[in-house]
Amino acid sequence: MSISIWRYSHLALAVSSFIFIFLASVTGIILAFQPISEQLQPFEVADLDEVTVAETISAFQEMYPEIIDIKVDANHFVLASVITEEGDNLEGYFNPNTAEYLGEELKPSPFFQWVTNFHRSLFLKSVGRFFVGLCSFLLFLIAVSGTVLIVKRQRSFKKFFSRIVNDDFNQYWHVVLGRLSLIPIIIITTTGVYLSFDKFDLLPESQAKHQVNFESLSETPKQEISDFNVFRNTSLSEIQSIEFPFSPDVEDYFTLKLNNKEMLVNQFTGEVLSDINISEFSVFTALSLNLHTGKGSILWSVILAIATVNILFFIYSGFAMTFKRRASRLKNKFKKDEAEFVILVGSENGSTVAYANALHKQLLASGKTSYITELNHYSTFKTAKQIVAITATYGQGEAPTNANKFLKLTEEIEQEQPFSFSVVGFGSLAYPDFCKFAEDANQAFLKLKNATQLTELHTINDKSFEAFDAWVKNWNSKLNLSLTIPEDKLTAKPKNLKRFVVVEKELAQVSADNTFSVTLKPKWPKTIKSGDLLAIYPKNDHRERLYSIGRINGHVHLSIKLHECGLGSGYLNDLSERQTFKARIVKNPAFHFPKKVSRAILIANGTGIAPFLGMIDENKNQVETHLYWGIRRKSSSETIIAGLQKDLERNRLNTLNLACSQEGQKQYVQDTIKTDAALITKTLSENGVIMVCGSLAMQNSVFAVLKSICAEHSLKPFEFYRENQQIKTDCY
Ligand SMILES: Cc1cc2nc3c(=O)[nH]c(=O)nc-3n(C[C@H](O)[C@H](O)[C@H](O)COP(=O)(O)O)c2cc1C
């Protein structure tokens, strides 16, 4: 079943029952405090496993002339009813070792009684009980459909508890707390349904009845009660109640109710007269009551209270997510066949819609005819000259739900008139298939009749307004437009920033190509890997700058080129040693050094070397590694080259190939690769990897060389190795 059906079922169940679930949860939280308050009373004075029934009865017989009954409640308190020497009836809690009276039986306060009645039946008697039982069942179904949604989201059952990317507060905590409370909620709901069945007498009753042969009852051989085998061999923890014989006649006996059976015992001889098992249904009813109410365990009561508070949070966060999705619905002024501009959106949780809507509104405001719709509503747009697809990626590089039919539709629907298209991908570098669906959509457009690509596929990490704005500027320039997207509603201040300390800092020198390096000490070095990105916020606002990092000796190493007026590079260049600042690490698993690989070829130009320095430093498994690095001249990178020479000596690097563009043979990095075609061929055909980091221009030139090597050396097509993750890039 598709994710959307599960999501609709989850939502429909929640909508149909949320008022009852809300009321049951609020009252449930209050009621969780009842067993806690009882457990805190000082009536549990002995370990009932260590006390036998015989010992307790002896103690009671010494103190009181007559005993009516002794009970053990869910809190492990011993309750009894006795007649004292003075002839008074004494009832309450007793010490099971000494029979000392401890205090009166606790009666639930009128408040708890009121809340309990409300929780059980909403004061609507049988009708209310029925609805509460039904809602308990619906909550069970909500938990099951929620579990399926998490499994789908995590892509497999095994990854149920794997890390979740914190993209959105409500969504993140809905899933995280949902996973943690799943078992308590399943227990609360199944026991709730079971107790309702019991209340409506829908459970089979025990058929077994005691059969006592009164003819054969005998008073001999008489034994002391404390010597009865059955009493000596039964501990108090197994007991629910002991009823004492009503009179000294042999026809009256002890009735012993244990947790799983009931026994009748001759009051003179201690012979077990009858012994019947209590039905599993009754045992389960008692267990359900304790599990549902938390009776007898402070820990379980606290877990129940927390799980129930979480249910309230799920109601809130679930509706908040739904409203967010609905708020991002698309509104149009023009019909689909009247618009010159058509914007197609793919979004799961609405944030991409906000960007697409902002563009749509600006087009309308500037007097253009614009039509916005979901990618799944791709159709003929008779007057469209520009089609823009703005889409997120979900699952494992898949389409969001409202775009999952788009690729198929493009195979079936043709635009009659010529049009230009642009694709903007929203995604996150924390996922291995960054903006994969946008790439697929771009490919689909390229195959369309009458279509011309207006702007290159533009990918955006983490909803960066800056990146979107950069694309809008480019798009504007191609179309002679001057749209400006207001950033206020699209930009949010970054959250969860961590403190970094500058431990080493070079100064940018013009002679050294204006490049410099910074070494930072992070708080959580273990979670960082070479190839991840450091996101900095130079103006302490939404504006984010990302830098590829290398992890060397637990420190974060950055290599930066200082740009004139560069926001990020200027900020980093102004840092001084020991200064602290706040930033965050963006996981980039698609660009981590592979754990098991036969050979690795690392290709960089300029500051793209940073992640590779960390990867080589950590290459303790001594994977055969070859580095190709394009620089202007050796003198500008002396320190780094000296470090790499050391890596060669300690076998962490096999070859170092420098391409200097302004001295010697004046080569670029792609030229050196061309001459090493044999190594490239061997690496790709033997499942090795090629990693590229640096400028996009360099990436394009390197890719062109790799493509021709693949073709000339009868390898599989270049795209095959890209898809197989054997060619990895991190270029900007
Ligand atoms: C469960 C899940 C899976 C995701 N998978 C990918 C992915 O494979 N590739 C990617 O680039 N981004 C992925 N993302 C990130 C989203 O595409 C990104 O956060 C996007 O901005 C969300 O847009 P939306 O709010 O419009 O749905 C994923 C996000 C989530 C929550």
The ligand as a MOL file (V3000), in Angstrom:
LIG
                    3D

  0  0  0     0  0            999 V3000
M  V30 BEGIN CTAB
M  V30 COUNTS 31 33 0 0 0
M  V30 BEGIN ATOM
M  V30 1 C 11.7930 11.1190 5.2180 0
M  V30 2 C 12.5770 12.0960 4.4010 0
M  V30 3 C 13.3150 11.6340 3.3260 0
M  V30 4 C 14.0700 12.5120 2.5600 0
M  V30 5 N 14.8270 12.0200 1.5260 0
M  V30 6 C 15.5990 12.8660 0.8230 0
M  V30 7 C 16.4340 12.3710 -0.2280 0
M  V30 8 O 16.4900 11.1840 -0.5400 0
M  V30 9 N 17.1930 13.2670 -0.9120 0
M  V30 10 C 17.1930 14.6050 -0.6020 0
M  V30 11 O 17.9170 15.3640 -1.2290 0
M  V30 12 N 16.4010 15.1040 0.3940 0
M  V30 13 C 15.6100 14.2720 1.1110 0
M  V30 14 N 14.8130 14.7590 2.1090 0
M  V30 15 C 14.8330 16.2080 2.4340 0
M  V30 16 C 13.6740 16.9600 1.7900 0
M  V30 17 O 13.6510 16.8290 0.3880 0
M  V30 18 C 13.8550 18.4350 2.1410 0
M  V30 19 O 13.8050 18.6010 3.5380 0
M  V30 20 C 12.8140 19.3260 1.4750 0
M  V30 21 O 13.1950 20.6870 1.6760 0
M  V30 22 C 11.4370 19.1120 2.0830 0
M  V30 23 O 10.4890 19.8260 1.3420 0
M  V30 24 P 8.9390 19.8180 1.6680 0
M  V30 25 O 8.7520 20.4360 3.0350 0
M  V30 26 O 8.3160 20.6490 0.6090 0
M  V30 27 O 8.4480 18.4150 1.6110 0
M  V30 28 C 14.0620 13.9020 2.8710 0
M  V30 29 C 13.3000 14.3640 3.9540 0
M  V30 30 C 12.5670 13.4750 4.7220 0
M  V30 31 C 11.7760 14.0030 5.8950 0
M  V30 END ATOM
M  V30 BEGIN BOND
M  V30 1 1 1 2
M  V30 2 1 2 3
M  V30 3 2 2 30
M  V30 4 2 3 4
M  V30 5 1 4 5
M  V30 6 1 4 28
M  V30 7 2 5 6
M  V30 8 1 6 7
M  V30 9 1 6 13
M  V30 10 2 7 8
M  V30 11 1 7 9
M  V30 12 1 9 10
M  V30 13 2 10 11
M  V30 14 1 10 12
M  V30 15 2 12 13
M  V30 16 1 13 14
M  V30 17 1 14 15
M  V30 18 1 14 28
M  V30 19 1 15 16
M  V30 20 1 16 17
M  V30 21 1 16 18
M  V30 22 1 18 19
M  V30 23 1 18 20
M  V30 24 1 20 21
M  V30 25 1 20 22
M  V30 26 1 22 23
M  V30 27 1 23 24
M  V30 28 2 24 25
M  V30 29 1 24 26
M  V30 30 1 24 27
M  V30 31 2 28 29
M  V30 32 1 29 30
M  V30 33 1 30 31
M  V30 END BOND
M  V30 END CTAB
M  END
